[in-house]
Amino acid sequence: MLSYRHAFHAGNFADVLKHSVLTLVLDYMTRKEKGFHYIDSHSGAGMYQLSDEYAQKTGEYKNGIAKLINDDNIPEALQPYIDLIKELNPSNSTGELDLYPGSPGIAKRFMRRQDSTHLFELHSTDIQHLTDFCYRWKKVFVKQSDGYQGVLGLLPPPSRRGVVLIDPPYELKEDYHKAVNTIIKAYKKFATGTYILWYPVVKRELVDSMKASFVNSEVKNLLQLEFCLSDDTDEYGMTGTGLFIVNPPWQLAAQMNEVLPYLKTKLGNTDSNFTVEHLIAE
Ligand SMILES: C[S@@+](CC[C@H](N)C(=O)[O-])C[C@H]1O[C@@H](n2cnc3c(N)ncnc32)[C@H](O)[C@@H]1O
């Protein structure tokens, strides 16, 4: 039984990192005329209303996107993401946000006629929202089925250009292993794709075991980004957020070296820290 609903967390500090990186990756892909495939294994609802009961109950976006949206000193690399949120909220000059895009909402902004989008989602309510969100979006394929299997079934994409986002809820501990294993298997089928894997920092040993699985695999060219609000702890709760990115755009590490110190200042505190590390060379 699935209980995770991303609506509670939309626009929080983890979304800021994940979605700003997704924006930079998709922006980079559209610099070439040739079409590409975007595959989202765990899509969520597509778009979120920050005024609804879910987002208001946790208020997580208030220590995320809401703190950045009207800042005058946005780093250049974060600007495309901020512009996208502003476009969705044209009348919110006071910083009161109404809409926040999920990963399909970010993708929709970038995908062109020559590109194809494949979205997987299991939850019976979110698949309905996602299907409604995709109405009139051409070349998008939405499926209520397992995203891990879905990704593997679509690779290699006919265009031989692709971005895969794997963003599980980690409700089940097996997600840590499954997510990395899916990328390792996917890489064997399509080694030139860009893969983005999101993870929470809840228990450091789980992140370490993901890292070790990558390092012991055939995967090359792996970047790790992490932003922790506080030091690791044995207590319950998420202290940080991270991404593993296989075949990142060449300038992404430099861009995140500009973005992460800014996020630490705006969203973090003196205990906060970040990592930009090229874990496996090309
Ligand atoms: C973290 S949320 C996704 C957020 C979304 N990627 C975004 O950035 O806006 C994870 C989603 O995965 C869905 N889910 C859980 N297990 C799944 C599976 N095996 N295949 C596809 N979707 C799954 C959940 O219902 C939830 O909506």
The ligand as an ORCA input file, in Angstrom:
! r2SCAN-3c Opt
* xyz 0 1
  C       9.308     11.431     -4.514
  S       7.785     11.186     -5.325
  C       8.097     11.744     -6.943
  C       8.240     13.216     -7.106
  C       8.461     13.665     -8.523
  N       9.503     12.906     -9.186
  C       8.846     15.126     -8.526
  O      10.045     15.448     -8.564
  O       7.950     15.959     -8.537
  C       7.724      9.466     -5.544
  C       6.489      8.954     -6.292
  O       6.724      7.590     -6.672
  C       5.489      6.878     -6.646
  N       5.854      5.453     -6.631
  C       6.190      4.666     -5.573
  N       6.638      3.472     -5.993
  C       6.608      3.501     -7.363
  C       7.008      2.588     -8.366
  N       7.520      1.374     -8.066
  N       6.858      2.952     -9.664
  C       6.327      4.158     -9.992
  N       5.959      5.075     -9.068
  C       6.099      4.756     -7.771
  C       4.801      7.443     -5.420
  O       3.406      7.242     -5.498
  C       5.210      8.936     -5.479
  O       4.235      9.689     -6.142
*
